[in-house]
Amino acid sequence: MKGYIDSGVQEGAKVVAGGSPDGGNGGGYFVEPTLFTGVEDSMRIAREEIFGPVLVAMPFEDLEEVARRANDTEYGLAAGLWTRDISNAHKLAAMLQAGNVYINTWGGGDPAAPFGGYKASGIGREKGRANLDAYLETKTVWVQL
């Protein structure tokens, strides 16, 4: 995680909250939640899946821009949207190339709901009926009598 924080700083992003890989306490494996601004689309912290409490805040003009920028990566495991406008959230969710889209929540799940990503973020699906398809060979037989 420290590598992502260091990379963001080295590439010119500004840490506006957090940034200490040990929470400022001098030890342990805790990563303080970190927020960056001044992030460019080409920066590593904007392009890679960061499995930790690192967030980039980037301004945008419209939903199409958000979708274009979010989809311009080789990954697509999950996306999180925080908004008061549920209609726009659903519009954006439909445009995103992500296996799971969370609206005003994060990490929810259900064993009956498929889980998996798009592009380099996974092959196939875990959980749910979609998971069973990998173990099945379906066949259609047509007969005229």
Chimera marker file (.cmm) of the C-alpha trace (Angstrom):
<marker_set name="trace">
<marker id="1" x="0.000" y="0.000" z="0.000" r="1" g="1" b="0" radius="0.5"/>
<marker id="2" x="2.871" y="2.335" z="0.803" r="1" g="1" b="0" radius="0.5"/>
<marker id="3" x="4.026" y="1.897" z="-2.804" r="1" g="1" b="0" radius="0.5"/>
<marker id="4" x="0.757" y="3.348" z="-4.104" r="1" g="1" b="0" radius="0.5"/>
<marker id="5" x="0.900" y="6.281" z="-1.711" r="1" g="1" b="0" radius="0.5"/>
<marker id="6" x="4.519" y="6.962" z="-2.642" r="1" g="1" b="0" radius="0.5"/>
<marker id="7" x="3.699" y="6.614" z="-6.346" r="1" g="1" b="0" radius="0.5"/>
<marker id="8" x="0.875" y="9.146" z="-6.080" r="1" g="1" b="0" radius="0.5"/>
<marker id="9" x="3.132" y="11.684" z="-4.399" r="1" g="1" b="0" radius="0.5"/>
<marker id="10" x="6.009" y="11.068" z="-6.845" r="1" g="1" b="0" radius="0.5"/>
<marker id="11" x="3.690" y="11.527" z="-9.841" r="1" g="1" b="0" radius="0.5"/>
<marker id="12" x="2.465" y="14.872" z="-8.516" r="1" g="1" b="0" radius="0.5"/>
<marker id="13" x="-0.827" y="14.123" z="-6.759" r="1" g="1" b="0" radius="0.5"/>
<marker id="14" x="-1.542" y="15.957" z="-3.514" r="1" g="1" b="0" radius="0.5"/>
<marker id="15" x="-2.308" y="14.094" z="-0.288" r="1" g="1" b="0" radius="0.5"/>
<marker id="16" x="-5.160" y="15.968" z="1.407" r="1" g="1" b="0" radius="0.5"/>
<marker id="17" x="-5.901" y="13.415" z="4.123" r="1" g="1" b="0" radius="0.5"/>
<marker id="18" x="-3.956" y="10.528" z="5.605" r="1" g="1" b="0" radius="0.5"/>
<marker id="19" x="-0.902" y="9.322" z="3.760" r="1" g="1" b="0" radius="0.5"/>
<marker id="20" x="0.931" y="7.713" z="6.644" r="1" g="1" b="0" radius="0.5"/>
<marker id="21" x="1.451" y="3.992" z="5.985" r="1" g="1" b="0" radius="0.5"/>
<marker id="22" x="1.460" y="3.168" z="9.697" r="1" g="1" b="0" radius="0.5"/>
<marker id="23" x="-1.272" y="5.564" z="10.810" r="1" g="1" b="0" radius="0.5"/>
<marker id="24" x="1.396" y="7.888" z="12.197" r="1" g="1" b="0" radius="0.5"/>
<marker id="25" x="1.997" y="5.649" z="15.206" r="1" g="1" b="0" radius="0.5"/>
<marker id="26" x="5.407" y="4.360" z="14.143" r="1" g="1" b="0" radius="0.5"/>
<marker id="27" x="4.608" y="0.685" z="13.694" r="1" g="1" b="0" radius="0.5"/>
<marker id="28" x="2.300" y="-2.065" z="12.607" r="1" g="1" b="0" radius="0.5"/>
<marker id="29" x="0.646" y="-2.889" z="9.329" r="1" g="1" b="0" radius="0.5"/>
<marker id="30" x="-2.087" y="-0.273" z="9.452" r="1" g="1" b="0" radius="0.5"/>
<marker id="31" x="-2.557" y="1.999" z="6.430" r="1" g="1" b="0" radius="0.5"/>
<marker id="32" x="-4.202" y="5.301" z="7.233" r="1" g="1" b="0" radius="0.5"/>
<marker id="33" x="-7.121" y="6.140" z="4.889" r="1" g="1" b="0" radius="0.5"/>
<marker id="34" x="-5.604" y="8.406" z="2.252" r="1" g="1" b="0" radius="0.5"/>
<marker id="35" x="-7.243" y="10.901" z="-0.100" r="1" g="1" b="0" radius="0.5"/>
<marker id="36" x="-5.500" y="12.367" z="-3.149" r="1" g="1" b="0" radius="0.5"/>
<marker id="37" x="-6.455" y="15.366" z="-5.290" r="1" g="1" b="0" radius="0.5"/>
<marker id="38" x="-4.682" y="16.744" z="-8.341" r="1" g="1" b="0" radius="0.5"/>
<marker id="39" x="-4.740" y="13.285" z="-9.900" r="1" g="1" b="0" radius="0.5"/>
<marker id="40" x="-4.306" y="12.791" z="-13.642" r="1" g="1" b="0" radius="0.5"/>
<marker id="41" x="-5.865" y="9.881" z="-15.543" r="1" g="1" b="0" radius="0.5"/>
<marker id="42" x="-2.408" y="8.545" z="-16.444" r="1" g="1" b="0" radius="0.5"/>
<marker id="43" x="-1.238" y="8.189" z="-12.817" r="1" g="1" b="0" radius="0.5"/>
<marker id="44" x="-0.839" y="4.740" z="-11.325" r="1" g="1" b="0" radius="0.5"/>
<marker id="45" x="-3.218" y="5.555" z="-8.448" r="1" g="1" b="0" radius="0.5"/>
<marker id="46" x="-5.951" y="6.354" z="-11.007" r="1" g="1" b="0" radius="0.5"/>
<marker id="47" x="-5.368" y="3.319" z="-13.239" r="1" g="1" b="0" radius="0.5"/>
<marker id="48" x="-4.785" y="0.351" z="-10.934" r="1" g="1" b="0" radius="0.5"/>
<marker id="49" x="-6.945" y="-1.561" z="-8.491" r="1" g="1" b="0" radius="0.5"/>
<marker id="50" x="-5.831" y="-0.501" z="-5.024" r="1" g="1" b="0" radius="0.5"/>
<marker id="51" x="-7.044" y="-2.970" z="-2.422" r="1" g="1" b="0" radius="0.5"/>
<marker id="52" x="-6.788" y="-0.584" z="0.488" r="1" g="1" b="0" radius="0.5"/>
<marker id="53" x="-8.007" y="2.722" z="1.842" r="1" g="1" b="0" radius="0.5"/>
<marker id="54" x="-6.640" y="4.983" z="-0.910" r="1" g="1" b="0" radius="0.5"/>
<marker id="55" x="-9.061" y="7.236" z="-2.789" r="1" g="1" b="0" radius="0.5"/>
<marker id="56" x="-8.565" y="9.717" z="-5.598" r="1" g="1" b="0" radius="0.5"/>
<marker id="57" x="-10.933" y="12.656" z="-6.008" r="1" g="1" b="0" radius="0.5"/>
<marker id="58" x="-11.155" y="13.847" z="-9.611" r="1" g="1" b="0" radius="0.5"/>
<marker id="59" x="-13.552" y="16.498" z="-10.939" r="1" g="1" b="0" radius="0.5"/>
<marker id="60" x="-15.819" y="15.719" z="-13.899" r="1" g="1" b="0" radius="0.5"/>
<marker id="61" x="-18.375" y="17.414" z="-16.145" r="1" g="1" b="0" radius="0.5"/>
<marker id="62" x="-20.913" y="14.663" z="-16.892" r="1" g="1" b="0" radius="0.5"/>
<marker id="63" x="-21.668" y="10.955" z="-16.446" r="1" g="1" b="0" radius="0.5"/>
<marker id="64" x="-20.307" y="10.051" z="-19.873" r="1" g="1" b="0" radius="0.5"/>
<marker id="65" x="-16.922" y="11.499" z="-18.903" r="1" g="1" b="0" radius="0.5"/>
<marker id="66" x="-16.931" y="9.546" z="-15.649" r="1" g="1" b="0" radius="0.5"/>
<marker id="67" x="-17.728" y="6.300" z="-17.478" r="1" g="1" b="0" radius="0.5"/>
<marker id="68" x="-15.115" y="6.914" z="-20.181" r="1" g="1" b="0" radius="0.5"/>
<marker id="69" x="-12.402" y="7.634" z="-17.641" r="1" g="1" b="0" radius="0.5"/>
<marker id="70" x="-13.373" y="4.799" z="-15.303" r="1" g="1" b="0" radius="0.5"/>
<marker id="71" x="-13.512" y="2.281" z="-18.163" r="1" g="1" b="0" radius="0.5"/>
<marker id="72" x="-10.128" y="3.371" z="-19.548" r="1" g="1" b="0" radius="0.5"/>
<marker id="73" x="-8.236" y="0.798" z="-17.517" r="1" g="1" b="0" radius="0.5"/>
<marker id="74" x="-7.454" y="-2.888" z="-17.839" r="1" g="1" b="0" radius="0.5"/>
<marker id="75" x="-9.343" y="-3.622" z="-14.623" r="1" g="1" b="0" radius="0.5"/>
<marker id="76" x="-13.013" y="-3.846" z="-13.727" r="1" g="1" b="0" radius="0.5"/>
<marker id="77" x="-13.652" y="-5.749" z="-10.520" r="1" g="1" b="0" radius="0.5"/>
<marker id="78" x="-15.885" y="-3.244" z="-8.753" r="1" g="1" b="0" radius="0.5"/>
<marker id="79" x="-17.008" y="0.362" z="-8.754" r="1" g="1" b="0" radius="0.5"/>
<marker id="80" x="-18.423" y="2.477" z="-5.953" r="1" g="1" b="0" radius="0.5"/>
<marker id="81" x="-20.774" y="5.418" z="-6.438" r="1" g="1" b="0" radius="0.5"/>
<marker id="82" x="-21.778" y="7.838" z="-3.709" r="1" g="1" b="0" radius="0.5"/>
<marker id="83" x="-24.604" y="10.196" z="-4.618" r="1" g="1" b="0" radius="0.5"/>
<marker id="84" x="-27.996" y="11.587" z="-3.708" r="1" g="1" b="0" radius="0.5"/>
<marker id="85" x="-29.212" y="11.139" z="-7.304" r="1" g="1" b="0" radius="0.5"/>
<marker id="86" x="-30.174" y="7.476" z="-7.614" r="1" g="1" b="0" radius="0.5"/>
<marker id="87" x="-31.362" y="7.954" z="-11.201" r="1" g="1" b="0" radius="0.5"/>
<marker id="88" x="-27.909" y="9.147" z="-12.283" r="1" g="1" b="0" radius="0.5"/>
<marker id="89" x="-26.315" y="6.372" z="-10.236" r="1" g="1" b="0" radius="0.5"/>
<marker id="90" x="-28.247" y="3.747" z="-12.187" r="1" g="1" b="0" radius="0.5"/>
<marker id="91" x="-27.378" y="5.431" z="-15.501" r="1" g="1" b="0" radius="0.5"/>
<marker id="92" x="-23.693" y="5.418" z="-14.616" r="1" g="1" b="0" radius="0.5"/>
<marker id="93" x="-23.815" y="1.857" z="-13.274" r="1" g="1" b="0" radius="0.5"/>
<marker id="94" x="-25.106" y="0.696" z="-16.661" r="1" g="1" b="0" radius="0.5"/>
<marker id="95" x="-22.178" y="2.417" z="-18.418" r="1" g="1" b="0" radius="0.5"/>
<marker id="96" x="-19.414" y="1.076" z="-16.158" r="1" g="1" b="0" radius="0.5"/>
<marker id="97" x="-17.397" y="-1.984" z="-17.126" r="1" g="1" b="0" radius="0.5"/>
<marker id="98" x="-17.296" y="-3.499" z="-13.660" r="1" g="1" b="0" radius="0.5"/>
<marker id="99" x="-18.486" y="-6.808" z="-12.309" r="1" g="1" b="0" radius="0.5"/>
<marker id="100" x="-20.043" y="-5.227" z="-9.232" r="1" g="1" b="0" radius="0.5"/>
<marker id="101" x="-21.299" y="-1.690" z="-8.793" r="1" g="1" b="0" radius="0.5"/>
<marker id="102" x="-22.030" y="-0.477" z="-5.284" r="1" g="1" b="0" radius="0.5"/>
<marker id="103" x="-24.280" y="2.571" z="-4.855" r="1" g="1" b="0" radius="0.5"/>
<marker id="104" x="-24.027" y="4.373" z="-1.501" r="1" g="1" b="0" radius="0.5"/>
<marker id="105" x="-22.486" y="1.272" z="0.055" r="1" g="1" b="0" radius="0.5"/>
<marker id="106" x="-19.396" y="-0.863" z="-0.322" r="1" g="1" b="0" radius="0.5"/>
<marker id="107" x="-18.634" y="-4.550" z="-0.314" r="1" g="1" b="0" radius="0.5"/>
<marker id="108" x="-22.118" y="-5.919" z="0.195" r="1" g="1" b="0" radius="0.5"/>
<marker id="109" x="-22.875" y="-9.344" z="-1.125" r="1" g="1" b="0" radius="0.5"/>
<marker id="110" x="-25.066" y="-12.367" z="-1.047" r="1" g="1" b="0" radius="0.5"/>
<marker id="111" x="-24.198" y="-15.996" z="-1.809" r="1" g="1" b="0" radius="0.5"/>
<marker id="112" x="-26.933" y="-15.984" z="-4.467" r="1" g="1" b="0" radius="0.5"/>
<marker id="113" x="-25.461" y="-12.940" z="-6.264" r="1" g="1" b="0" radius="0.5"/>
<marker id="114" x="-22.666" y="-13.514" z="-8.797" r="1" g="1" b="0" radius="0.5"/>
<marker id="115" x="-19.285" y="-11.948" z="-8.009" r="1" g="1" b="0" radius="0.5"/>
<marker id="116" x="-16.467" y="-11.349" z="-10.469" r="1" g="1" b="0" radius="0.5"/>
<marker id="117" x="-14.817" y="-8.718" z="-12.596" r="1" g="1" b="0" radius="0.5"/>
<marker id="118" x="-14.416" y="-7.547" z="-16.158" r="1" g="1" b="0" radius="0.5"/>
<marker id="119" x="-11.234" y="-7.450" z="-18.238" r="1" g="1" b="0" radius="0.5"/>
<marker id="120" x="-8.073" y="-8.340" z="-16.250" r="1" g="1" b="0" radius="0.5"/>
<marker id="121" x="-10.010" y="-8.471" z="-12.978" r="1" g="1" b="0" radius="0.5"/>
<marker id="122" x="-11.089" y="-12.035" z="-13.244" r="1" g="1" b="0" radius="0.5"/>
<marker id="123" x="-12.350" y="-14.886" z="-15.298" r="1" g="1" b="0" radius="0.5"/>
<marker id="124" x="-15.870" y="-16.137" z="-14.730" r="1" g="1" b="0" radius="0.5"/>
<marker id="125" x="-18.042" y="-15.636" z="-11.721" r="1" g="1" b="0" radius="0.5"/>
<marker id="126" x="-18.113" y="-16.899" z="-8.179" r="1" g="1" b="0" radius="0.5"/>
<marker id="127" x="-21.327" y="-17.504" z="-6.242" r="1" g="1" b="0" radius="0.5"/>
<marker id="128" x="-24.858" y="-17.591" z="-7.579" r="1" g="1" b="0" radius="0.5"/>
<marker id="129" x="-26.260" y="-19.519" z="-10.512" r="1" g="1" b="0" radius="0.5"/>
<marker id="130" x="-23.610" y="-18.051" z="-12.842" r="1" g="1" b="0" radius="0.5"/>
<marker id="131" x="-20.949" y="-19.963" z="-10.902" r="1" g="1" b="0" radius="0.5"/>
<marker id="132" x="-22.612" y="-23.275" z="-11.736" r="1" g="1" b="0" radius="0.5"/>
<marker id="133" x="-22.396" y="-22.681" z="-15.492" r="1" g="1" b="0" radius="0.5"/>
<marker id="134" x="-18.686" y="-23.561" z="-15.458" r="1" g="1" b="0" radius="0.5"/>
<marker id="135" x="-19.615" y="-27.079" z="-14.297" r="1" g="1" b="0" radius="0.5"/>
<marker id="136" x="-22.442" y="-27.680" z="-16.763" r="1" g="1" b="0" radius="0.5"/>
<marker id="137" x="-22.619" y="-28.755" z="-20.362" r="1" g="1" b="0" radius="0.5"/>
<marker id="138" x="-25.983" y="-27.714" z="-21.653" r="1" g="1" b="0" radius="0.5"/>
<marker id="139" x="-27.511" y="-29.294" z="-24.708" r="1" g="1" b="0" radius="0.5"/>
<marker id="140" x="-30.515" y="-28.555" z="-26.846" r="1" g="1" b="0" radius="0.5"/>
<marker id="141" x="-32.158" y="-31.446" z="-28.698" r="1" g="1" b="0" radius="0.5"/>
<marker id="142" x="-34.707" y="-30.775" z="-31.449" r="1" g="1" b="0" radius="0.5"/>
<marker id="143" x="-37.024" y="-33.559" z="-32.580" r="1" g="1" b="0" radius="0.5"/>
<marker id="144" x="-39.810" y="-33.492" z="-35.121" r="1" g="1" b="0" radius="0.5"/>
<marker id="145" x="-42.254" y="-36.420" z="-34.980" r="1" g="1" b="0" radius="0.5"/>
<link id1="1" id2="2" r="1" g="1" b="0" radius="0.2"/>
<link id1="2" id2="3" r="1" g="1" b="0" radius="0.2"/>
<link id1="3" id2="4" r="1" g="1" b="0" radius="0.2"/>
<link id1="4" id2="5" r="1" g="1" b="0" radius="0.2"/>
<link id1="5" id2="6" r="1" g="1" b="0" radius="0.2"/>
<link id1="6" id2="7" r="1" g="1" b="0" radius="0.2"/>
<link id1="7" id2="8" r="1" g="1" b="0" radius="0.2"/>
<link id1="8" id2="9" r="1" g="1" b="0" radius="0.2"/>
<link id1="9" id2="10" r="1" g="1" b="0" radius="0.2"/>
<link id1="10" id2="11" r="1" g="1" b="0" radius="0.2"/>
<link id1="11" id2="12" r="1" g="1" b="0" radius="0.2"/>
<link id1="12" id2="13" r="1" g="1" b="0" radius="0.2"/>
<link id1="13" id2="14" r="1" g="1" b="0" radius="0.2"/>
<link id1="14" id2="15" r="1" g="1" b="0" radius="0.2"/>
<link id1="15" id2="16" r="1" g="1" b="0" radius="0.2"/>
<link id1="16" id2="17" r="1" g="1" b="0" radius="0.2"/>
<link id1="17" id2="18" r="1" g="1" b="0" radius="0.2"/>
<link id1="18" id2="19" r="1" g="1" b="0" radius="0.2"/>
<link id1="19" id2="20" r="1" g="1" b="0" radius="0.2"/>
<link id1="20" id2="21" r="1" g="1" b="0" radius="0.2"/>
<link id1="21" id2="22" r="1" g="1" b="0" radius="0.2"/>
<link id1="22" id2="23" r="1" g="1" b="0" radius="0.2"/>
<link id1="23" id2="24" r="1" g="1" b="0" radius="0.2"/>
<link id1="24" id2="25" r="1" g="1" b="0" radius="0.2"/>
<link id1="25" id2="26" r="1" g="1" b="0" radius="0.2"/>
<link id1="26" id2="27" r="1" g="1" b="0" radius="0.2"/>
<link id1="27" id2="28" r="1" g="1" b="0" radius="0.2"/>
<link id1="28" id2="29" r="1" g="1" b="0" radius="0.2"/>
<link id1="29" id2="30" r="1" g="1" b="0" radius="0.2"/>
<link id1="30" id2="31" r="1" g="1" b="0" radius="0.2"/>
<link id1="31" id2="32" r="1" g="1" b="0" radius="0.2"/>
<link id1="32" id2="33" r="1" g="1" b="0" radius="0.2"/>
<link id1="33" id2="34" r="1" g="1" b="0" radius="0.2"/>
<link id1="34" id2="35" r="1" g="1" b="0" radius="0.2"/>
<link id1="35" id2="36" r="1" g="1" b="0" radius="0.2"/>
<link id1="36" id2="37" r="1" g="1" b="0" radius="0.2"/>
<link id1="37" id2="38" r="1" g="1" b="0" radius="0.2"/>
<link id1="38" id2="39" r="1" g="1" b="0" radius="0.2"/>
<link id1="39" id2="40" r="1" g="1" b="0" radius="0.2"/>
<link id1="40" id2="41" r="1" g="1" b="0" radius="0.2"/>
<link id1="41" id2="42" r="1" g="1" b="0" radius="0.2"/>
<link id1="42" id2="43" r="1" g="1" b="0" radius="0.2"/>
<link id1="43" id2="44" r="1" g="1" b="0" radius="0.2"/>
<link id1="44" id2="45" r="1" g="1" b="0" radius="0.2"/>
<link id1="45" id2="46" r="1" g="1" b="0" radius="0.2"/>
<link id1="46" id2="47" r="1" g="1" b="0" radius="0.2"/>
<link id1="47" id2="48" r="1" g="1" b="0" radius="0.2"/>
<link id1="48" id2="49" r="1" g="1" b="0" radius="0.2"/>
<link id1="49" id2="50" r="1" g="1" b="0" radius="0.2"/>
<link id1="50" id2="51" r="1" g="1" b="0" radius="0.2"/>
<link id1="51" id2="52" r="1" g="1" b="0" radius="0.2"/>
<link id1="52" id2="53" r="1" g="1" b="0" radius="0.2"/>
<link id1="53" id2="54" r="1" g="1" b="0" radius="0.2"/>
<link id1="54" id2="55" r="1" g="1" b="0" radius="0.2"/>
<link id1="55" id2="56" r="1" g="1" b="0" radius="0.2"/>
<link id1="56" id2="57" r="1" g="1" b="0" radius="0.2"/>
<link id1="57" id2="58" r="1" g="1" b="0" radius="0.2"/>
<link id1="58" id2="59" r="1" g="1" b="0" radius="0.2"/>
<link id1="59" id2="60" r="1" g="1" b="0" radius="0.2"/>
<link id1="60" id2="61" r="1" g="1" b="0" radius="0.2"/>
<link id1="61" id2="62" r="1" g="1" b="0" radius="0.2"/>
<link id1="62" id2="63" r="1" g="1" b="0" radius="0.2"/>
<link id1="63" id2="64" r="1" g="1" b="0" radius="0.2"/>
<link id1="64" id2="65" r="1" g="1" b="0" radius="0.2"/>
<link id1="65" id2="66" r="1" g="1" b="0" radius="0.2"/>
<link id1="66" id2="67" r="1" g="1" b="0" radius="0.2"/>
<link id1="67" id2="68" r="1" g="1" b="0" radius="0.2"/>
<link id1="68" id2="69" r="1" g="1" b="0" radius="0.2"/>
<link id1="69" id2="70" r="1" g="1" b="0" radius="0.2"/>
<link id1="70" id2="71" r="1" g="1" b="0" radius="0.2"/>
<link id1="71" id2="72" r="1" g="1" b="0" radius="0.2"/>
<link id1="72" id2="73" r="1" g="1" b="0" radius="0.2"/>
<link id1="73" id2="74" r="1" g="1" b="0" radius="0.2"/>
<link id1="74" id2="75" r="1" g="1" b="0" radius="0.2"/>
<link id1="75" id2="76" r="1" g="1" b="0" radius="0.2"/>
<link id1="76" id2="77" r="1" g="1" b="0" radius="0.2"/>
<link id1="77" id2="78" r="1" g="1" b="0" radius="0.2"/>
<link id1="78" id2="79" r="1" g="1" b="0" radius="0.2"/>
<link id1="79" id2="80" r="1" g="1" b="0" radius="0.2"/>
<link id1="80" id2="81" r="1" g="1" b="0" radius="0.2"/>
<link id1="81" id2="82" r="1" g="1" b="0" radius="0.2"/>
<link id1="82" id2="83" r="1" g="1" b="0" radius="0.2"/>
<link id1="83" id2="84" r="1" g="1" b="0" radius="0.2"/>
<link id1="84" id2="85" r="1" g="1" b="0" radius="0.2"/>
<link id1="85" id2="86" r="1" g="1" b="0" radius="0.2"/>
<link id1="86" id2="87" r="1" g="1" b="0" radius="0.2"/>
<link id1="87" id2="88" r="1" g="1" b="0" radius="0.2"/>
<link id1="88" id2="89" r="1" g="1" b="0" radius="0.2"/>
<link id1="89" id2="90" r="1" g="1" b="0" radius="0.2"/>
<link id1="90" id2="91" r="1" g="1" b="0" radius="0.2"/>
<link id1="91" id2="92" r="1" g="1" b="0" radius="0.2"/>
<link id1="92" id2="93" r="1" g="1" b="0" radius="0.2"/>
<link id1="93" id2="94" r="1" g="1" b="0" radius="0.2"/>
<link id1="94" id2="95" r="1" g="1" b="0" radius="0.2"/>
<link id1="95" id2="96" r="1" g="1" b="0" radius="0.2"/>
<link id1="96" id2="97" r="1" g="1" b="0" radius="0.2"/>
<link id1="97" id2="98" r="1" g="1" b="0" radius="0.2"/>
<link id1="98" id2="99" r="1" g="1" b="0" radius="0.2"/>
<link id1="99" id2="100" r="1" g="1" b="0" radius="0.2"/>
<link id1="100" id2="101" r="1" g="1" b="0" radius="0.2"/>
<link id1="101" id2="102" r="1" g="1" b="0" radius="0.2"/>
<link id1="102" id2="103" r="1" g="1" b="0" radius="0.2"/>
<link id1="103" id2="104" r="1" g="1" b="0" radius="0.2"/>
<link id1="104" id2="105" r="1" g="1" b="0" radius="0.2"/>
<link id1="105" id2="106" r="1" g="1" b="0" radius="0.2"/>
<link id1="106" id2="107" r="1" g="1" b="0" radius="0.2"/>
<link id1="107" id2="108" r="1" g="1" b="0" radius="0.2"/>
<link id1="108" id2="109" r="1" g="1" b="0" radius="0.2"/>
<link id1="109" id2="110" r="1" g="1" b="0" radius="0.2"/>
<link id1="110" id2="111" r="1" g="1" b="0" radius="0.2"/>
<link id1="111" id2="112" r="1" g="1" b="0" radius="0.2"/>
<link id1="112" id2="113" r="1" g="1" b="0" radius="0.2"/>
<link id1="113" id2="114" r="1" g="1" b="0" radius="0.2"/>
<link id1="114" id2="115" r="1" g="1" b="0" radius="0.2"/>
<link id1="115" id2="116" r="1" g="1" b="0" radius="0.2"/>
<link id1="116" id2="117" r="1" g="1" b="0" radius="0.2"/>
<link id1="117" id2="118" r="1" g="1" b="0" radius="0.2"/>
<link id1="118" id2="119" r="1" g="1" b="0" radius="0.2"/>
<link id1="119" id2="120" r="1" g="1" b="0" radius="0.2"/>
<link id1="120" id2="121" r="1" g="1" b="0" radius="0.2"/>
<link id1="121" id2="122" r="1" g="1" b="0" radius="0.2"/>
<link id1="122" id2="123" r="1" g="1" b="0" radius="0.2"/>
<link id1="123" id2="124" r="1" g="1" b="0" radius="0.2"/>
<link id1="124" id2="125" r="1" g="1" b="0" radius="0.2"/>
<link id1="125" id2="126" r="1" g="1" b="0" radius="0.2"/>
<link id1="126" id2="127" r="1" g="1" b="0" radius="0.2"/>
<link id1="127" id2="128" r="1" g="1" b="0" radius="0.2"/>
<link id1="128" id2="129" r="1" g="1" b="0" radius="0.2"/>
<link id1="129" id2="130" r="1" g="1" b="0" radius="0.2"/>
<link id1="130" id2="131" r="1" g="1" b="0" radius="0.2"/>
<link id1="131" id2="132" r="1" g="1" b="0" radius="0.2"/>
<link id1="132" id2="133" r="1" g="1" b="0" radius="0.2"/>
<link id1="133" id2="134" r="1" g="1" b="0" radius="0.2"/>
<link id1="134" id2="135" r="1" g="1" b="0" radius="0.2"/>
<link id1="135" id2="136" r="1" g="1" b="0" radius="0.2"/>
<link id1="136" id2="137" r="1" g="1" b="0" radius="0.2"/>
<link id1="137" id2="138" r="1" g="1" b="0" radius="0.2"/>
<link id1="138" id2="139" r="1" g="1" b="0" radius="0.2"/>
<link id1="139" id2="140" r="1" g="1" b="0" radius="0.2"/>
<link id1="140" id2="141" r="1" g="1" b="0" radius="0.2"/>
<link id1="141" id2="142" r="1" g="1" b="0" radius="0.2"/>
<link id1="142" id2="143" r="1" g="1" b="0" radius="0.2"/>
<link id1="143" id2="144" r="1" g="1" b="0" radius="0.2"/>
<link id1="144" id2="145" r="1" g="1" b="0" radius="0.2"/>
</marker_set>
